[in-house]
Amino acid sequence: MRKDKSQHYNFGHEALPILFHKQTKSFFEYLDKDGVKFLKFWWDHVGERLDDSLLVPFKGVSFEIRDIPEKKSKIILIHFPQPTDFDEFYWVALVKKPDIRSPFLFVKFPTTRMFALSHVPLSKSETGTLIHEITPRARYLPVAPGTPVTKEAFYNACYKLVWKK
């Protein structure tokens, strides 16, 4: 955890990727059961380790789960509080594709992807946003130009990243 970054930053860059990539089934179960309370629990847990000056209100956080029946997949869209610093998020898309196993080895291939619509300087993007992917090892990689800060624009861009290569 970065002690020099906000609660918003640490939740999005560290807590959420671990929860989603490493415990995907449990993540869906708790989100279905407890909804925003589940996200707030982890938001507060991250905040317990930070200086009070780095805490951010949980105001405006929401989520939506979209089934993609033709792909046998789900996408969770999470709306974050308004970013106040660069590399904080507006939206996150958590993508769960069907499990894939090797026919010859007892290996399970990765089936989760996490994308974030990040707040960046206007010198990096005309929209002030970029789409980054956060890998299971919590690497933060730019993958696409930013979109307007709307749920549908971000969702459509993430869908194309996953299924229209």
C-alpha positions in Angstrom: 0.0 0.0 0.0 1.3 3.5 -0.9 1.2 5.6 2.3 1.6 8.7 0.2 -1.5 8.1 -1.9 -5.2 8.5 -1.2 -7.7 6.0 0.0 -9.3 6.2 -3.4 -6.0 5.4 -5.1 -5.1 2.5 -2.8 -8.5 0.9 -3.0 -8.5 1.0 -6.8 -4.9 0.0 -7.4 -4.3 -2.5 -4.7 -7.4 -3.8 -2.7 -9.8 -4.2 -5.6 -7.4 -6.1 -7.9 -6.5 -8.5 -5.2 -10.1 -9.1 -4.2 -11.3 -9.6 -7.8 -8.4 -11.4 -9.5 -7.5 -13.7 -6.6 -11.0 -14.4 -5.1 -13.3 -14.0 -8.0 -16.0 -16.4 -6.9 -16.2 -15.0 -3.4 -16.1 -11.5 -4.8 -19.2 -12.1 -6.9 -21.0 -13.9 -3.9 -20.3 -11.0 -1.5 -21.2 -8.3 -4.0 -24.5 -10.2 -4.8 -25.2 -10.6 -1.1 -24.1 -7.3 0.4 -23.8 -4.9 -2.6 -22.3 -1.5 -1.9 -21.8 -2.5 1.8 -19.2 -5.0 0.7 -17.3 -2.4 -1.3 -17.6 0.1 1.6 -16.2 -2.5 4.1 -13.0 -2.8 2.0 -12.8 1.0 1.3 -12.9 1.6 5.1 -10.4 -1.3 5.6 -7.9 0.5 3.3 -8.5 3.8 5.1 -7.6 2.3 8.5 -4.0 2.1 7.3 -3.7 5.6 6.0 -3.2 9.0 7.6 -6.4 11.0 8.0 -5.3 13.5 5.4 -5.5 10.8 2.7 -9.0 9.6 3.5 -11.7 10.1 0.9 -15.5 9.9 1.5 -17.2 6.9 -0.1 -19.8 9.3 -1.6 -21.2 8.3 -5.0 -19.8 4.7 -5.2 -22.2 2.4 -7.0 -22.0 -0.7 -9.2 -23.8 -2.6 -11.8 -23.4 -6.2 -12.9 -24.0 -6.9 -16.6 -24.4 -10.4 -17.9 -23.0 -11.0 -21.4 -24.9 -14.2 -22.3 -23.5 -14.6 -25.8 -20.0 -14.7 -24.2 -21.0 -16.6 -21.1 -19.4 -13.7 -19.2 -20.1 -10.9 -16.7 -18.9 -7.4 -16.3 -19.1 -5.4 -13.1 -19.0 -1.7 -13.6 -18.0 0.2 -10.4 -18.4 4.0 -10.2 -15.8 5.7 -8.0 -15.9 9.1 -6.2 -14.8 12.0 -8.2 -11.0 11.8 -8.6 -8.9 14.6 -7.1 -5.5 13.4 -8.2 -4.0 11.8 -11.3 -4.2 8.0 -11.7 -7.4 7.8 -9.5 -10.4 6.2 -11.2 -13.7 7.3 -12.5 -14.9 3.8 -13.4 -13.6 0.3 -13.1 -14.8 -2.7 -15.3 -14.2 -6.2 -13.8 -14.6 -8.8 -16.5 -15.1 -12.5 -15.7 -14.9 -14.9 -18.7 -15.7 -18.6 -18.6 -13.0 -20.9 -17.0 -10.5 -22.4 -19.5 -8.4 -25.4 -18.7 -5.6 -27.0 -20.6 -6.6 -30.4 -22.0 -3.2 -31.8 -21.3 -2.2 -30.1 -18.1 -4.1 -29.5 -15.0 -3.7 -25.8 -15.5 -6.4 -23.1 -15.3 -5.8 -20.1 -17.5 -6.6 -16.6 -16.3 -10.2 -15.6 -17.0 -10.4 -12.2 -15.3 -9.5 -8.7 -16.5 -9.7 -5.4 -14.8 -9.9 -2.1 -16.6 -9.9 1.4 -15.2 -10.9 4.8 -16.6 -8.2 6.9 -15.0 -7.9 10.6 -14.5 -4.8 11.8 -16.3 -3.3 15.2 -17.2 -4.7 16.8 -20.4 -1.2 16.7 -21.8 -1.6 12.9 -22.0 -5.2 12.8 -23.3 -7.6 15.2 -24.8 -10.4 13.8 -22.6 -8.3 13.8 -19.4 -8.8 10.1 -19.2 -7.0 6.9 -20.3 -8.0 3.3 -20.0 -5.6 1.2 -18.0 -5.6 -2.5 -17.4 -4.7 -3.8 -13.9 -3.2 -7.3 -14.1 -3.5 -10.0 -11.5 0.0 -9.0 -10.4 -1.3 -5.4 -10.0 0.6 -4.0 -12.9 -1.0 -0.8 -14.2 -0.8 -0.7 -18.0 -2.2 1.8 -20.4 -4.2 -0.1 -23.0 -6.5 2.4 -24.8 -7.3 6.1 -25.3 -9.7 7.6 -22.8 -13.4 7.9 -23.2 -15.8 10.5 -22.0 -16.6 10.0 -18.3 -19.8 8.1 -18.9 -20.7 4.5 -18.0 -21.8 3.5 -21.5 -18.7 5.0 -23.3 -16.4 3.2 -20.8 -18.4 -0.1 -21.0 -18.3 -0.1 -24.8 -14.6 0.6 -24.9 -13.9 -2.3 -22.4 -16.2 -4.7 -24.4 -14.2 -4.0 -27.5 -10.9 -4.5 -25.7 -12.0 -7.9 -24.5 -13.9 -9.3 -27.4 -13.1 -7.3 -30.6 -9.4 -7.7 -31.2 
